Amino acid sequence: MKKLLAILLFSTVFGVAAQAQKDSTATKKPSFKEVVGVSKETDQKIKDIKAEYKAKEEAILSDASLDDKAKKVKKKENKAEREEKINALLTPEQRVKYVEYQEQMKAWKEAHPE
């Protein structure tokens, strides 16, 4: 009886673990290019914009002359500029899809907090 209970417990634990692994690998990270539907060229331009503004954000964060409040304001301005440049490259339909993509990424990041 103890062996049967041990086998049942063992198989249940590994069954749940296998299912959890399957679920986590089944949900892949959303692809900007696929979700928004941009061309290869536009995708590259957007990657370049993001890289430029990431560098600016790193400079803001490492600026010792700014206090936390000023850094927060500068980061917000930086993000607004970045979004403006990205939106300028997108059609109205793509802008809607871009918002959907941002929501998908937020959900994906919450589900995969690595």
C-alpha positions in Angstrom: 0.0 0.0 0.0 2.8 2.4 0.9 4.5 1.6 -2.5 1.3 2.3 -4.4 0.9 5.6 -2.6 4.6 6.5 -3.2 4.2 5.7 -6.9 1.0 7.7 -7.2 2.6 10.7 -5.4 5.8 10.4 -7.6 3.9 10.3 -10.8 1.6 13.2 -9.8 4.6 15.5 -8.9 6.4 14.7 -12.2 3.2 15.0 -14.2 2.6 18.5 -12.9 6.2 19.5 -13.4 6.1 18.2 -17.0 2.9 20.1 -17.7 4.3 23.3 -16.3 7.4 23.0 -18.4 5.2 22.4 -21.5 3.1 25.5 -20.7 6.1 27.7 -20.3 7.8 26.7 -23.5 4.5 26.9 -25.5 4.1 30.6 -24.9 6.8 32.3 -26.9 7.8 35.9 -26.6 5.7 38.0 -29.0 7.6 39.2 -32.1 7.3 43.0 -32.8 7.7 42.4 -36.5 5.0 39.8 -36.6 2.4 41.4 -34.3 2.7 44.9 -35.7 3.4 43.9 -39.3 6.3 46.1 -40.2 8.8 45.6 -43.0 12.3 44.5 -42.4 13.6 48.0 -43.0 11.1 49.6 -40.6 11.9 47.0 -38.0 15.6 47.8 -38.2 14.9 51.6 -37.9 12.9 51.0 -34.8 15.6 48.8 -33.3 18.1 51.6 -34.0 15.7 54.1 -32.3 15.4 51.9 -29.3 19.2 51.4 -29.0 19.7 55.2 -29.2 17.2 55.9 -26.5 18.4 53.1 -24.3 21.9 54.7 -24.4 20.3 58.0 -23.4 18.5 56.4 -20.5 21.7 54.8 -19.3 23.3 58.2 -19.4 20.5 59.7 -17.4 20.7 56.9 -14.8 24.4 57.3 -14.4 24.3 61.1 -14.2 25.3 61.9 -10.6 24.3 65.5 -10.9 20.6 64.5 -11.1 18.5 63.4 -8.1 16.0 60.6 -8.3 13.1 62.9 -9.1 15.0 64.6 -12.0 16.1 61.2 -13.3 12.5 60.1 -13.3 11.4 63.2 -15.3 14.2 62.8 -17.8 13.4 59.1 -18.3 9.8 60.0 -18.9 10.8 62.7 -21.5 13.2 60.2 -23.1 10.5 57.6 -23.4 8.0 60.1 -24.9 10.6 61.1 -27.5 11.3 57.5 -28.3 7.6 56.7 -28.7 7.1 59.7 -30.9 9.9 58.7 -33.3 8.6 55.1 -33.4 5.0 56.2 -34.0 6.2 58.4 -36.9 7.4 55.3 -38.7 4.1 53.4 -38.3 0.8 53.6 -40.1 -2.4 54.3 -38.1 -3.2 50.5 -38.2 0.3 49.6 -37.1 0.0 52.1 -34.2 -3.0 50.2 -32.9 -1.2 46.9 -33.3 1.9 48.5 -31.5 -0.3 49.2 -28.5 -1.6 45.7 -28.6 2.0 44.4 -28.8 3.0 46.5 -25.8 0.2 44.9 -23.8 1.2 41.4 -25.0 4.8 42.1 -23.9 3.7 43.4 -20.5 1.7 40.2 -20.0 4.6 38.0 -21.3 7.1 39.7 -18.9 4.7 39.2 -16.0 4.4 35.5 -16.9 8.2 35.1 -17.4 9.9 37.2 -14.6 13.5 36.2 -15.4 
